[in-house]
Each structure stands twice: as C-alpha cells, then as structure tokens.
Amino acid sequence: MRGILTALLILFFYCLGYSQQLSQVTFKNGSTLAYFSFLTDQGILIRLSDEGKILEWGTEARSDYYDYYDPKLRPFMGRVEYYGPKDDSIFRGKVKSIGACFFTYYDTFQVKTKIGKLKTIGNQYLDYFEEYENQALKGKIKTIGPVSLDYYRSYENEAYRGKLKSVGSMPITYYSAFDDRTNSGKLKTVGTIKYSWYSIGDTPALQGVLKTNNRRASISGVTYILY
C-alpha cells in the first residue's frame, strides 16, 4: 500500500510539473498586447487574446542567427478536435482539444460577459472582468490559474488606458506623451527591466525603434516578447 501511495504522489507532482502554464506575454510594436501564450506538456504554444479567444497554436521556429524567433508558429500536426453538432450550441465549432490539452467554455448559466468564453485550458482556470468593474476591463482575462492580471483603467492616461498593467506581481509601465511624445504608449518597464526607444533627435529612420534591452526577456518563468 505504501508503494502505491508513493507512486501516486510521484505521478501527481509529475503532472503538476508538466501541466499547461502561462509561458509568454507578447506585445506588438512594443506597445499593444498581442496575446498570451500557454505551453502544454507536449511543447505546443497556444495563443490567446486578452479576451480569452484562441488565436493559433503550434511551435516556435528559431533561427540560427541572432537568437531570432519567427512570430508565426509552425503548424501542429497532431490531433485537434472541435465541439460538434451534438454539443451545446454555445460550444459548437470551438476548439475542444489540441493534442492532450482539453478546453471548456462558460455556458449560458454564467453572467452575460462570460457566456461562450474559454473557461479552462488544460488544468488552468480562466476568469474575466465583469461589467461593473470598469468599462475598459470588461470581458478581459482577470485570472489565469493562480496568476492575476490587471489593466489600466479608462480614467487613466490615454497613452496606456486599457493596456496590460501587471501579470501577477510583475508591474508593467508605458511612456506617456509627457515622457516621450514620439514613443507615447510604448513599453517603459516590465518589472525591473527598462526599455528605451530612439526618439526625436535620433536618425529619423530609427525613431520608434527599440534602443536598449532585448526583445525577449524571461522574468519569473514568463517570457515577455516585443515584436
């Protein structure tokens, strides 16, 4: 009996170690959140919008030069299933599984802002901001498993209102027009990592281009990507 219990505990912790998890947070033009990416135990990246919509899935293509990664994923050639005509109409046509990763969605018994949205990705539960919380946040992902997300409110500076404000305990800030009019709305910091951009006074062709720091940075197990 003791041997069986030990084996079950090992299996339990093995599953925890290889379960789906938030892997990447990607920004387009160093400014707007493009998507969140989950990494499955099969090495598949699953990209979600800030409102929980599955955008694409596959594996990253890495170049041999300059540590460059192609933003477009290589197609996943394994099994992908969708909810069919026998399922609830809210779920029909939605992705049911990608490889060994299964998905569920909120049904009609939920509050209006959640109906039809992605509820679980593997063993990770997703929750969303509701109407009463703030208009700029309504319908956006609020939690991904144990990780909480926050966004700048509608009453905050127009350069970053509605943008991602934090991932767990990791704060994210942006340049305002008062800091740098040319780069207003671009990332300023992610945690302790600081970004600077070519601006007025620099070569016109370089203005708005990342000046310092890398386009990929791993912080507390999550990779932040600018492209």
C-alpha positions as CSV (number, residue, x, y, z in Angstrom):
1,M,0.0,0.0,0.0
2,R,2.8,2.4,0.9
3,G,4.4,1.7,-2.5
4,I,1.1,2.6,-4.3
5,L,0.7,5.8,-2.4
6,T,4.3,6.8,-3.2
7,A,3.8,6.1,-6.9
8,L,0.6,8.2,-6.9
9,L,2.4,11.1,-5.2
10,I,5.2,10.9,-7.8
11,L,2.6,10.9,-10.6
12,F,0.7,13.8,-9.0
13,F,3.8,16.0,-8.8
14,Y,4.9,15.0,-12.3
15,C,1.6,16.1,-13.7
16,L,1.9,19.4,-11.8
17,G,5.4,20.0,-13.3
18,Y,4.2,19.3,-16.8
19,S,0.8,20.9,-16.8
20,Q,-0.2,23.8,-19.0
21,Q,1.1,27.1,-17.9
22,L,1.4,30.7,-18.9
23,S,4.6,30.9,-20.9
24,Q,4.7,34.1,-22.9
25,V,3.3,37.6,-23.0
26,T,3.8,39.2,-26.4
27,F,3.5,42.9,-27.4
28,K,3.0,44.2,-30.9
29,N,5.2,47.1,-31.8
30,G,6.4,47.2,-28.3
31,S,3.1,48.7,-27.3
32,T,-0.1,46.8,-27.6
33,L,-0.7,43.4,-26.1
34,A,-0.8,40.9,-28.9
35,Y,-1.5,37.7,-27.0
36,F,-0.8,35.4,-24.0
37,S,0.8,32.1,-24.8
38,F,0.4,28.8,-22.9
39,L,2.9,26.0,-23.2
40,T,1.5,22.5,-23.0
41,D,3.3,19.3,-21.8
42,Q,3.7,18.4,-25.5
43,G,5.6,21.6,-26.2
44,I,2.7,23.3,-28.0
45,L,2.2,27.0,-27.7
46,I,-1.4,28.1,-27.6
47,R,-2.0,31.8,-28.1
48,L,-5.0,33.7,-26.5
49,S,-6.3,37.2,-26.9
50,D,-6.8,39.3,-23.8
51,E,-10.5,38.3,-24.0
52,G,-9.7,34.6,-24.0
53,K,-10.1,33.8,-27.7
54,I,-7.9,31.0,-29.0
55,L,-5.9,32.7,-31.9
56,E,-3.5,30.0,-33.0
57,W,-1.3,27.1,-31.9
58,G,1.9,25.4,-32.9
59,T,5.6,25.5,-32.1
60,E,8.2,28.4,-32.4
61,A,10.6,28.5,-35.2
62,R,14.0,29.6,-34.1
63,S,16.7,31.0,-36.4
64,D,20.3,30.1,-36.1
65,Y,21.2,33.8,-36.4
66,Y,20.9,36.5,-33.7
67,D,18.6,34.4,-31.5
68,Y,15.6,35.4,-33.7
69,Y,12.2,33.7,-33.4
70,D,9.7,33.8,-36.2
71,P,6.4,35.2,-34.8
72,K,4.4,32.8,-37.0
73,L,4.1,29.4,-35.4
74,R,4.9,26.2,-37.1
75,P,1.7,24.2,-37.6
76,F,0.9,21.5,-35.0
77,M,0.5,18.2,-36.9
78,G,-1.2,16.3,-34.1
79,R,-4.9,15.7,-33.4
80,V,-7.2,18.8,-33.0
81,E,-10.9,18.3,-32.1
82,Y,-13.8,20.7,-32.1
83,Y,-17.2,20.7,-30.4
84,G,-19.7,19.3,-32.8
85,P,-23.5,19.5,-33.5
86,K,-24.4,17.2,-30.6
87,D,-22.8,19.7,-28.1
88,D,-24.4,22.8,-26.6
89,S,-24.9,25.5,-29.3
90,I,-22.7,27.8,-27.3
91,F,-19.7,25.5,-27.8
92,R,-20.2,24.3,-31.4
93,G,-17.3,24.9,-33.6
94,K,-15.0,25.9,-30.7
95,V,-11.7,24.0,-30.1
96,K,-12.2,21.1,-27.8
97,S,-8.7,19.7,-27.6
98,I,-5.2,20.3,-29.1
99,G,-3.2,17.2,-28.6
100,A,-3.6,16.2,-25.0
101,C,-4.8,19.6,-23.9
102,F,-8.5,20.0,-23.4
103,F,-10.7,23.1,-23.3
104,T,-14.0,24.0,-21.7
105,Y,-16.2,27.1,-22.1
106,Y,-18.6,29.1,-19.9
107,D,-22.3,28.0,-20.6
108,T,-25.5,30.0,-20.6
109,F,-25.8,29.8,-16.8
110,Q,-23.0,32.3,-16.3
111,V,-23.1,36.1,-16.2
112,K,-23.6,37.6,-19.7
113,T,-19.9,38.8,-20.1
114,K,-18.6,35.2,-19.7
115,I,-21.0,33.2,-21.8
116,G,-19.1,31.3,-24.5
117,K,-15.7,32.4,-23.3
118,L,-12.9,30.0,-22.6
119,K,-13.2,28.6,-19.1
120,T,-10.3,26.1,-18.8
121,I,-7.2,25.4,-20.8
122,G,-5.9,22.0,-19.5
123,N,-5.8,22.3,-15.8
124,Q,-5.8,26.2,-15.8
125,Y,-9.0,28.0,-14.9
126,L,-9.7,31.4,-16.5
127,D,-11.9,34.2,-15.1
128,Y,-12.8,37.5,-16.6
129,F,-13.6,41.1,-15.6
130,E,-17.3,41.9,-15.4
131,E,-19.3,44.9,-16.5
132,Y,-19.5,46.5,-13.1
133,E,-15.7,46.6,-12.6
134,N,-14.6,49.0,-15.3
135,Q,-15.6,49.6,-18.9
136,A,-12.0,49.4,-20.1
137,L,-11.6,46.0,-18.5
138,K,-15.0,44.3,-19.3
139,G,-14.5,40.9,-20.8
140,K,-10.7,40.8,-20.4
141,I,-9.0,37.9,-18.7
142,K,-8.8,38.6,-15.0
143,T,-7.0,35.4,-13.8
144,I,-5.2,32.6,-15.4
145,G,-4.9,29.8,-12.9
146,P,-3.1,31.3,-9.9
147,V,-1.9,34.3,-11.9
148,S,-3.9,37.5,-11.7
149,L,-3.9,40.1,-14.5
150,D,-4.7,43.8,-14.3
151,Y,-5.1,46.6,-16.9
152,Y,-5.0,50.4,-16.8
153,R,-8.5,51.9,-16.2
154,S,-10.5,54.1,-18.5
155,Y,-9.8,57.2,-16.3
156,E,-6.0,56.8,-16.5
157,N,-3.6,58.4,-19.0
158,E,-4.8,57.9,-22.6
159,A,-1.4,56.6,-23.7
160,Y,-1.9,53.4,-21.7
161,R,-5.6,53.2,-20.6
162,G,-6.8,49.6,-21.3
163,K,-3.3,48.3,-21.6
164,L,-1.9,45.4,-19.6
165,K,-0.8,46.8,-16.2
166,S,0.5,43.7,-14.4
167,V,1.0,40.0,-14.6
168,G,0.9,38.6,-11.1
169,S,3.2,40.8,-9.0
170,M,5.0,42.0,-12.2
171,P,4.2,45.7,-12.9
172,I,4.2,47.0,-16.4
173,T,4.5,50.7,-17.3
174,Y,4.4,52.7,-20.6
175,Y,5.7,56.0,-21.8
176,S,3.3,58.9,-21.9
177,A,3.4,62.0,-24.1
178,F,5.0,63.8,-21.1
179,D,7.8,61.3,-21.1
180,D,8.4,61.0,-24.8
181,R,5.8,62.2,-27.3
182,T,7.4,60.1,-30.1
183,N,7.1,56.9,-28.2
184,S,3.9,57.5,-26.2
185,G,2.2,54.2,-25.4
186,K,5.3,52.1,-25.8
187,L,6.7,49.9,-23.0
188,K,8.7,51.6,-20.4
189,T,9.3,48.9,-17.9
190,V,8.4,45.3,-17.2
191,G,9.3,44.7,-13.6
192,T,12.9,45.8,-13.2
193,I,13.6,45.7,-17.0
194,K,13.7,49.1,-18.6
195,Y,13.2,49.8,-22.3
196,S,14.3,52.9,-24.2
197,W,13.4,53.8,-27.8
198,Y,15.0,56.0,-30.4
199,S,13.2,59.3,-30.4
200,I,13.3,62.9,-31.6
201,G,16.9,63.9,-32.2
202,D,17.9,60.5,-33.5
203,T,18.1,59.4,-37.1
204,P,14.5,59.7,-38.5
205,A,14.6,56.1,-39.8
206,L,15.4,54.8,-36.3
207,Q,12.7,56.8,-34.4
208,G,10.4,54.4,-32.5
209,V,12.9,51.5,-32.8
210,L,14.0,49.8,-29.6
211,K,17.2,51.3,-28.4
212,T,18.1,49.3,-25.3
213,N,17.4,45.9,-24.0
214,N,16.4,42.7,-25.7
215,R,13.1,41.8,-27.4
216,R,12.8,38.7,-25.3
217,A,13.2,38.7,-21.5
218,S,12.4,35.9,-19.1
219,I,11.0,37.0,-15.7
220,S,9.8,34.7,-13.0
221,G,9.1,31.9,-15.6
222,V,7.3,34.0,-18.1
223,T,8.9,35.3,-21.3
224,Y,8.0,38.9,-22.3
225,I,8.4,39.4,-26.1
226,L,8.4,42.6,-28.2
227,Y,7.9,42.4,-32.0
